[in-house]
Amino acid sequence: MKSPDATGNIELTLQSLLKILDHSSDEIFVLDGEKRILYVNQVCERHYGLKPSDVIGKYNVELFEKGYWKPSIVPEVYKSKKPCYMRQQTYIGAELMTSAVPILNDEGEIELVVITSTELQTYKMGKVNGISGESTTTQTEDEAGQFITNSSKINRILAFCEKVAPTDSTILIQGESGTGKGVLAHYIHRISKRKSGPFLTINCAAIPEELLESELFGYSKGAFTGANKTGKPGLIEAGNGGTVFLDEIGEMPLALQAKLLQVIQDKQFIPIGSSELKKVDIRIVAATNRDLIEMVHDKRFREDLFYRLNVIDIHLPPLRERKEDIIPLTYNFLHQFNKKYHDNKVISEECLNILIHYSWPGNVRQLENLIERLVVISDSIIQVADLPDMITDNVEQVTQLALPTSLDKAIDETKRFLIRRAYQTHKSSRKVAKDLDISQTKASKLIREYCEDLMIN
């Protein structure tokens, strides 16, 4: 910001203006006449989990088609050439009131469109999904089975799920505890031909062995002491026409594994205390964080059942292998718990940086629990001091281990970071050269050296 001139006016530099826009509480997008994004402030990260450098230079429709928000205000403003207003929802759960104002040139054509979005503080409570066999988190129907991701790994998995969901093949989802196996199972159900049928979950590790058989297969009247006088249908029967999700399948006792195998092979079973053979039309989706192949070798899991379950195998990567999901997931959980506790907490940039560098041994579930804790205990802004010592200590150790071991390596890594960031933003050697204050020849050489993968994509 420059000093006042003779008339007392203060001239803002471009750098000062951009700093002011980044501190706005509203999201600000600027599009050109071709609907390409010329500018977006840092609030974009809060609403979509995307950094401005991930957005600038892209066409608006690219992000809309990926589902980052709905509906789109852009077609209306470019059609009417008049200010438009609309209520929108982002894919991480924020509700926005959006305005789009066109700026016309001398010929009356759109030169720029300025879009601003204000987050609506509506604290709607979700409803509990009544699923037998486990306690479930509070969420709306739209949120159940929804994956919040910016990860190419997860997007490939979701694309694979779209291929296998319409079939009745049994699916085995493997991955560490807390990676979202249950959410993925629900997602598969929602895009399957069984979506109008029930989705029932049972956690094989959470129910005592002596009760698990009756929960799964049900029992006839008088089957055992204390049984319901009229008998009780099990989850297998209740899931007829839908999907039954068996979480922690590795914890299922061997005696029940044989009975489950019959259900998968023949779609039939006999309830406890009954002689009546019952037929069902269900799809089985199972999940585990155990090494089932090792359990098969140790005779703790039936080999024939493993191969019946493993018709389609999906492995969910841990959160530490998809760090690009940490920001959108953090804001998603922040929205959820702000609604739950009727609050409006925000998180500092310094705090976000520490979350990105943490290893997350408990994966997405650990992140969710942490954000709930932070919303409860923090002041209006969640700061680094609010984080547990186990997180800040871990990040400090990892950061120290990750420091370059030589000056040349530190210079090379810094050079690589700056070139890649500039190229992702501008996609032009001329603009990269201008941005980094180097010659275009040098910029072109460095882009070829450090950005080959970005040029391919």
C-alpha positions as a printed NumPy array, in Angstrom:
array([[  0.   ,   0.   ,   0.   ],
       [  1.464,   3.354,  -1.062],
       [  1.503,   6.547,   1.027],
       [ -1.219,   9.209,   0.412],
       [ -0.559,  11.446,  -2.592],
       [ -0.979,  15.239,  -2.652],
       [ -4.775,  14.897,  -2.829],
       [ -4.863,  12.631,   0.217],
       [ -5.824,   9.528,  -1.804],
       [ -4.165,   6.194,  -1.017],
       [ -3.17 ,   4.026,  -3.996],
       [ -3.447,   0.289,  -3.47 ],
       [ -0.832,  -1.975,  -4.994],
       [ -2.026,  -5.195,  -6.665],
       [ -0.375,  -7.205,  -3.895],
       [ -2.267,  -5.25 ,  -1.233],
       [ -5.554,  -5.646,  -3.092],
       [ -5.123,  -9.413,  -3.413],
       [ -4.287,  -9.625,   0.296],
       [ -7.511,  -7.756,   1.107],
       [ -9.566, -10.104,  -1.097],
       [ -7.998, -13.168,   0.533],
       [ -9.098, -11.88 ,   3.947],
       [-12.704, -11.502,   2.808],
       [-15.168, -13.765,   4.6  ],
       [-16.942, -14.332,   1.262],
       [-15.804, -16.514,  -1.599],
       [-14.913, -14.46 ,  -4.692],
       [-14.62 , -15.912,  -8.215],
       [-13.821, -13.892, -11.352],
       [-14.579, -15.478, -14.752],
       [-13.719, -14.158, -18.204],
       [-16.01 , -14.052, -21.244],
       [-15.172, -17.707, -21.996],
       [-16.178, -18.832, -18.471],
       [-12.547, -19.456, -17.524],
       [-11.582, -18.759, -13.9  ],
       [ -9.205, -15.791, -13.727],
       [ -9.141, -15.335,  -9.962],
       [-10.458, -16.922,  -6.786],
       [ -9.654, -15.977,  -3.209],
       [ -8.578, -18.355,  -0.469],
       [-12.115, -18.914,   0.837],
       [-12.33 , -21.379,  -2.048],
       [-10.234, -23.735,   0.063],
       [-12.775, -23.62 ,   2.891],
       [-15.734, -24.332,   0.602],
       [-14.253, -26.97 ,  -1.728],
       [-10.973, -28.106,  -0.189],
       [ -9.162, -26.726,  -3.245],
       [ -6.333, -24.231,  -3.252],
       [ -6.618, -21.238,  -5.628],
       [ -3.734, -22.666,  -7.673],
       [ -5.87 , -25.793,  -8.298],
       [ -8.689, -23.654,  -9.694],
       [ -7.255, -20.658, -11.557],
       [ -7.031, -21.263, -15.3  ],
       [ -9.713, -23.956, -15.354],
       [-13.11 , -23.543, -16.994],
       [-15.98 , -23.239, -14.528],
       [-17.776, -26.236, -16.047],
       [-14.802, -28.524, -15.258],
       [-15.301, -28.037, -11.519],
       [-19.096, -28.095, -11.714],
       [-19.088, -31.428, -13.554],
       [-16.89 , -32.889, -10.814],
       [-19.649, -32.045,  -8.334],
       [-17.904, -29.408,  -6.223],
       [-21.155, -27.388,  -6.03 ],
       [-24.742, -27.532,  -7.208],
       [-26.617, -25.997,  -8.937],
       [-24.527, -23.711, -11.189],
       [-25.279, -20.007, -11.421],
       [-23.011, -19.491, -14.441],
       [-25.348, -20.496, -17.316],
       [-28.031, -18.091, -16.092],
       [-25.795, -15.032, -15.765],
       [-24.165, -15.569, -19.174],
       [-27.602, -16.035, -20.735],
       [-29.348, -13.039, -19.13 ],
       [-26.294, -10.734, -18.837],
       [-27.903,  -9.447, -15.641],
       [-27.087,  -9.966, -11.954],
       [-28.311, -13.36 , -10.71 ],
       [-28.8  , -14.847,  -7.265],
       [-28.965, -18.47 ,  -6.203],
       [-28.694, -20.786,  -3.216],
       [-25.996, -23.45 ,  -3.636],
       [-24.544, -26.389,  -1.75 ],
       [-20.896, -27.47 ,  -1.863],
       [-19.837, -31.104,  -1.865],
       [-18.321, -30.808,   1.625],
       [-21.615, -29.619,   3.08 ],
       [-21.542, -25.806,   3.068],
       [-24.701, -23.934,   2.05 ],
       [-24.045, -20.73 ,   0.127],
       [-26.007, -17.711,  -1.05 ],
       [-24.344, -16.824,  -4.349],
       [-24.558, -13.732,  -6.523],
       [-23.105, -13.323, -10.015],
       [-22.645,  -9.849, -11.506],
       [-21.653,  -9.487, -15.188],
       [-19.334,  -6.724, -16.364],
       [-20.099,  -5.814, -20.001],
       [-17.795,  -4.254, -22.594],
       [-18.757,  -1.397, -24.961],
       [-20.452,  -3.882, -27.32 ],
       [-22.68 ,  -5.191, -24.545],
       [-20.885,  -8.555, -24.352],
       [-19.703, -10.128, -21.116],
       [-16.094,  -9.264, -20.37 ],
       [-15.974, -10.503, -16.776],
       [-18.315, -12.077, -14.236],
       [-17.747, -11.509, -10.52 ],
       [-19.258, -14.251,  -8.35 ],
       [-19.463, -13.915,  -4.58 ],
       [-20.744, -16.569,  -2.189],
       [-21.68 , -16.119,   1.465],
       [-21.969, -19.148,   3.697],
       [-25.417, -19.537,   5.248],
       [-25.34 , -20.442,   8.924],
       [-28.17 , -22.976,   8.905],
       [-27.744, -25.601,  11.559],
       [-29.88 , -28.465,  10.33 ],
       [-29.62 , -31.665,  12.307],
       [-29.284, -34.932,  10.444],
       [-31.261, -38.   ,  11.366],
       [-29.905, -41.242,  12.699],
       [-29.917, -44.106,  10.229],
       [-31.445, -47.046,  12.057],
       [-29.149, -49.872,  11.037],
       [-29.248, -53.019,  13.134],
       [-26.06 , -54.279,  14.659],
       [-24.036, -51.05 ,  15.081],
       [-24.389, -47.537,  16.34 ],
       [-24.116, -45.124,  13.41 ],
       [-23.11 , -41.488,  13.192],
       [-25.69 , -38.767,  12.76 ],
       [-25.978, -37.774,   9.115],
       [-28.574, -36.859,   6.515],
       [-29.616, -39.283,   3.799],
       [-27.738, -37.225,   1.216],
       [-24.54 , -37.476,   3.27 ],
       [-24.721, -41.252,   3.831],
       [-22.421, -43.062,   1.433],
       [-20.929, -39.829,   0.089],
       [-17.179, -39.696,  -0.455],
       [-15.45 , -36.366,   0.112],
       [-12.268, -36.542,  -1.948],
       [ -9.784, -34.689,  -4.122],
       [ -7.59 , -37.803,  -4.391],
       [ -6.883, -39.397,  -7.768],
       [ -6.534, -42.757,  -5.969],
       [-10.005, -42.514,  -4.465],
       [-11.516, -41.201,  -7.689],
       [-10.167, -44.266,  -9.516],
       [-11.745, -46.478,  -6.848],
       [-15.089, -44.671,  -7.205],
       [-14.937, -45.071, -10.997],
       [-14.271, -48.802, -10.485],
       [-17.233, -48.99 ,  -8.097],
       [-19.492, -47.527, -10.789],
       [-18.586, -50.489, -12.992],
       [-19.173, -53.201, -10.397],
       [-22.138, -51.692,  -8.513],
       [-24.812, -52.752, -11.051],
       [-23.806, -56.411, -10.675],
       [-24.623, -58.799,  -7.828],
       [-20.999, -59.877,  -7.345],
       [-19.783, -60.146,  -3.765],
       [-17.325, -57.397,  -2.821],
       [-14.508, -57.445,  -0.277],
       [-13.247, -54.019,   0.861],
       [ -9.861, -54.074,   2.567],
       [ -8.025, -51.277,   4.314],
       [ -6.819, -49.984,   7.639],
       [ -9.272, -49.14 ,  10.393],
       [-10.935, -45.773,   9.886],
       [-10.333, -45.433,   6.136],
       [-14.042, -45.308,   5.255],
       [-14.855, -48.889,   4.248],
       [-18.411, -48.56 ,   5.532],
       [-18.939, -45.325,   3.626],
       [-17.702, -46.976,   0.433],
       [-20.023, -49.942,   0.971],
       [-22.966, -47.558,   1.348],
       [-21.85 , -45.675,  -1.778],
       [-21.831, -48.921,  -3.78 ],
       [-25.354, -49.668,  -2.56 ],
       [-26.589, -46.183,  -3.483],
       [-25.445, -46.513,  -7.105],
       [-26.562, -50.139,  -7.494],
       [-29.828, -51.534,  -8.835],
       [-30.653, -52.388,  -5.2  ],
       [-30.632, -48.744,  -4.073],
       [-34.371, -48.788,  -3.319],
       [-33.885, -51.836,  -1.082],
       [-32.472, -51.933,   2.462],
       [-28.821, -51.375,   3.348],
       [-28.095, -53.239,   6.581],
       [-24.814, -53.23 ,   8.475],
       [-23.528, -55.579,  11.108],
       [-20.154, -55.286,  12.798],
       [-18.939, -58.831,  13.348],
       [-16.477, -57.664,  16.018],
       [-19.   , -55.656,  18.032],
       [-21.481, -58.458,  18.768],
       [-20.682, -61.369,  21.123],
       [-20.113, -64.651,  19.306],
       [-23.103, -66.316,  20.956],
       [-25.433, -63.577,  19.661],
       [-23.95 , -63.089,  16.2  ],
       [-25.627, -66.13 ,  14.649],
       [-29.098, -65.064,  15.785],
       [-28.468, -61.476,  14.588],
       [-27.468, -62.71 ,  11.16 ],
       [-29.8  , -65.64 ,  10.581],
       [-32.633, -65.078,  13.063],
       [-34.418, -67.768,  15.035],
       [-37.77 , -69.509,  15.271],
       [-40.104, -69.286,  18.271],
       [-38.832, -71.173,  21.306],
       [-35.409, -71.712,  19.748],
       [-33.629, -71.07 ,  23.05 ],
       [-34.258, -69.795,  26.569],
       [-35.082, -66.094,  26.519],
       [-35.908, -66.07 ,  22.816],
       [-38.746, -63.917,  21.539],
       [-41.945, -65.967,  21.691],
       [-42.755, -65.258,  18.053],
       [-39.199, -65.684,  16.815],
       [-37.109, -63.02 ,  15.102],
       [-35.88 , -62.537,  11.532],
       [-32.168, -61.929,  11.132],
       [-30.311, -59.361,   9.063],
       [-29.913, -61.765,   6.159],
       [-33.68 , -62.07 ,   5.826],
       [-34.358, -58.394,   6.604],
       [-31.956, -57.415,   3.837],
       [-33.947, -59.216,   1.141],
       [-33.814, -57.181,  -2.053],
       [-30.968, -55.035,  -0.775],
       [-27.392, -55.096,   0.478],
       [-25.98 , -56.607,   3.666],
       [-22.668, -55.116,   4.771],
       [-20.558, -57.354,   6.999],
       [-17.944, -55.159,   8.639],
       [-14.898, -56.73 ,  10.318],
       [-15.61 , -60.03 ,   8.544],
       [-12.26 , -61.371,   9.789],
       [-13.733, -61.549,  13.296],
       [-16.526, -63.951,  12.279],
       [-16.253, -67.312,  14.105],
       [-15.36 , -70.326,  11.941],
       [-18.646, -72.059,  12.784],
       [-20.654, -69.197,  11.27 ],
       [-18.41 , -68.892,   8.238],
       [-19.783, -72.168,   6.839],
       [-23.346, -70.917,   7.202],
       [-22.48 , -67.6  ,   5.527],
       [-20.853, -69.512,   2.667],
       [-24.159, -71.272,   2.041],
       [-25.967, -67.933,   1.848],
       [-23.476, -66.589,  -0.704],
       [-23.479, -69.764,  -2.828],
       [-27.123, -70.798,  -2.677],
       [-28.914, -67.651,  -1.436],
       [-30.597, -69.749,   1.265],
       [-30.231, -70.523,   4.973],
       [-32.001, -72.09 ,   7.96 ],
       [-32.803, -69.908,  11.045],
       [-31.767, -71.146,  14.493],
       [-34.203, -73.728,  15.875],
       [-36.009, -74.109,  12.545],
       [-36.114, -76.771,   9.851],
       [-37.492, -74.386,   7.247],
       [-35.127, -73.425,   4.433],
       [-35.441, -69.731,   3.589],
       [-34.393, -68.128,   0.312],
       [-33.118, -64.553,   0.058],
       [-32.09 , -62.14 ,  -2.665],
       [-29.241, -60.13 ,  -1.173],
       [-25.868, -58.793,  -2.12 ],
       [-23.016, -59.276,   0.351],
       [-20.39 , -56.579,   0.792],
       [-17.734, -57.423,   3.391],
       [-14.901, -55.387,   4.865],
       [-11.848, -56.068,   6.983],
       [ -8.616, -54.519,   8.237],
       [ -7.141, -57.986,   8.79 ],
       [ -4.874, -59.964,   6.452],
       [ -7.367, -62.655,   5.422],
       [ -4.822, -64.596,   3.346],
       [ -2.617, -64.973,   6.437],
       [ -5.697, -66.012,   8.438],
       [ -6.482, -68.643,   5.775],
       [ -2.928, -70.026,   6.091],
       [ -3.343, -70.136,   9.884],
       [ -6.714, -71.954,   9.526],
       [ -8.516, -69.053,  11.218],
       [-10.563, -68.175,   8.119],
       [-12.142, -70.559,   5.635],
       [-10.349, -70.605,   2.293],
       [-13.554, -71.296,   0.335],
       [-15.319, -68.369,   2.016],
       [-12.371, -66.057,   1.308],
       [-12.538, -66.755,  -2.41 ],
       [-16.323, -66.37 ,  -2.404],
       [-16.002, -62.975,  -0.724],
       [-13.044, -61.894,  -2.82 ],
       [-14.809, -61.94 ,  -6.19 ],
       [-14.254, -58.188,  -6.394],
       [-11.463, -56.824,  -4.217],
       [-11.157, -53.13 ,  -3.346],
       [ -8.324, -51.728,  -1.274],
       [ -8.852, -48.344,   0.392],
       [ -5.565, -46.443,   0.894],
       [ -4.842, -44.863,   4.302],
       [ -5.207, -41.108,   4.745],
       [ -1.431, -40.601,   4.868],
       [ -1.299, -41.809,   1.23 ],
       [ -3.962, -39.323,   0.08 ],
       [ -3.037, -36.128,   1.857],
       [ -4.957, -34.061,  -0.707],
       [ -8.115, -35.285,   1.079],
       [ -7.144, -33.846,   4.47 ],
       [ -8.296, -30.281,   3.716],
       [-11.735, -31.122,   2.228],
       [-12.385, -33.711,   4.937],
       [-11.394, -31.229,   7.639],
       [-13.843, -28.636,   6.341],
       [-16.549, -31.254,   5.864],
       [-16.261, -32.341,   9.492],
       [-16.026, -28.706,  10.58 ],
       [-19.365, -28.013,   8.869],
       [-20.919, -31.114,  10.44 ],
       [-19.859, -30.321,  13.999],
       [-20.593, -26.6  ,  13.697],
       [-24.148, -27.652,  12.861],
       [-24.274, -30.24 ,  15.626],
       [-23.081, -27.814,  18.315],
       [-24.758, -24.696,  16.875],
       [-21.406, -22.992,  16.445],
       [-19.356, -21.255,  13.758],
       [-15.73 , -22.177,  14.444],
       [-13.055, -21.62 ,  11.776],
       [ -9.611, -23.171,  11.529],
       [ -6.34 , -21.287,  11.143],
       [ -3.963, -21.798,   8.211],
       [ -1.174, -22.813,  10.617],
       [ -3.388, -25.482,  12.128],
       [ -4.303, -26.828,   8.668],
       [ -0.628, -27.098,   7.732],
       [  0.047, -29.275,  10.769],
       [ -2.916, -31.532,   9.954],
       [ -1.571, -31.989,   6.416],
       [  1.836, -33.134,   7.701],
       [  0.496, -35.48 ,  10.393],
       [  0.642, -39.25 ,   9.705],
       [ -2.98 , -40.101,  10.777],
       [ -2.585, -43.657,  12.116],
       [ -6.336, -43.666,  12.851],
       [ -7.151, -42.378,   9.36 ],
       [-10.386, -40.526,   8.54 ],
       [-12.089, -41.591,  11.754],
       [ -9.26 , -40.059,  13.793],
       [ -9.546, -36.81 ,  11.832],
       [-13.315, -36.734,  12.388],
       [-12.927, -37.269,  16.131],
       [-10.22 , -34.609,  16.323],
       [-12.354, -31.98 ,  14.56 ],
       [-15.272, -32.68 ,  16.905],
       [-12.924, -32.196,  19.87 ],
       [-11.562, -28.951,  18.418],
       [-15.039, -27.531,  17.784],
       [-15.973, -28.303,  21.386],
       [-12.854, -26.965,  23.156],
       [-11.549, -24.114,  20.983],
       [-12.419, -20.435,  20.827],
       [-13.81 , -18.909,  17.637],
       [-10.616, -19.738,  15.699],
       [ -9.036, -23.19 ,  16.034],
       [ -5.334, -22.615,  16.668],
       [ -2.233, -24.823,  16.827],
       [ -2.329, -24.575,  20.639],
       [ -5.699, -26.407,  20.568],
       [ -4.146, -29.5  ,  18.958],
       [ -3.154, -32.481,  21.128],
       [  0.562, -32.854,  21.839],
       [  0.635, -36.244,  20.094],
       [ -0.123, -34.473,  16.78 ],
       [  2.179, -31.475,  17.1  ],
       [  5.063, -33.61 ,  18.445],
       [  4.672, -36.119,  15.619],
       [  4.652, -33.395,  12.943],
       [  7.744, -31.737,  14.435],
       [  9.669, -35.041,  14.342],
       [  8.586, -35.806,  10.758],
       [  9.456, -32.274,   9.606],
       [ 12.93 , -32.514,  11.131],
       [ 13.523, -35.899,   9.469],
       [ 12.309, -34.514,   6.12 ],
       [ 14.741, -31.559,   6.032],
       [ 17.119, -31.63 ,   3.034],
       [ 20.493, -33.105,   3.902],
       [ 22.517, -30.593,   1.835],
       [ 22.32 , -27.009,   0.628],
       [ 22.24 , -28.126,  -3.039],
       [ 19.295, -30.436,  -2.328],
       [ 17.433, -27.683,  -0.466],
       [ 17.93 , -25.296,  -3.406],
       [ 16.79 , -27.954,  -5.889],
       [ 13.64 , -28.776,  -3.886],
       [ 12.768, -25.088,  -3.543],
       [ 13.296, -24.548,  -7.27 ],
       [ 11.109, -27.576,  -8.083],
       [  8.323, -26.357,  -5.8  ],
       [  8.278, -22.829,  -7.258],
       [  8.369, -23.991, -10.893],
       [  5.617, -26.587, -10.435],
       [  3.377, -24.179,  -8.533],
       [  3.835, -21.465, -11.17 ],
       [  3.244, -23.88 , -14.054],
       [  0.102, -25.361, -12.453],
       [ -1.25 , -21.818, -12.107],
       [ -0.315, -20.355, -15.49 ],
       [  0.253, -23.301, -17.895],
       [  2.491, -20.972, -19.931],
       [  6.287, -20.6  , -19.986],
       [  5.939, -16.873, -20.689],
       [  3.742, -16.319, -17.635],
       [  5.93 , -18.577, -15.486],
       [  8.956, -16.513, -16.521],
       [  7.168, -13.296, -15.605],
       [  5.895, -14.705, -12.3  ],
       [  9.358, -15.915, -11.205],
       [ 11.289, -13.036, -12.785],
       [ 13.422, -15.245, -15.024],
       [ 13.914, -15.473, -18.799],
       [ 11.403, -17.44 , -20.862],
       [ 14.23 , -19.68 , -22.105],
       [ 15.144, -20.6  , -18.54 ],
       [ 11.48 , -21.057, -17.615],
       [ 10.964, -23.453, -20.541],
       [ 14.031, -25.472, -19.521],
       [ 12.897, -25.744, -15.888],
       [  9.337, -26.671, -16.902],
       [ 10.703, -29.533, -19.025],
       [ 12.869, -30.613, -16.111],
       [ 10.331, -30.457, -13.271],
       [  6.837, -30.508, -14.82 ],
       [  6.841, -33.368, -17.315],
       [  4.028, -35.196, -15.519],
       [  1.908, -32.02 , -15.388],
       [  2.413, -31.452, -19.133],
       [  1.178, -34.993, -19.852],
       [ -1.941, -34.512, -17.738]])
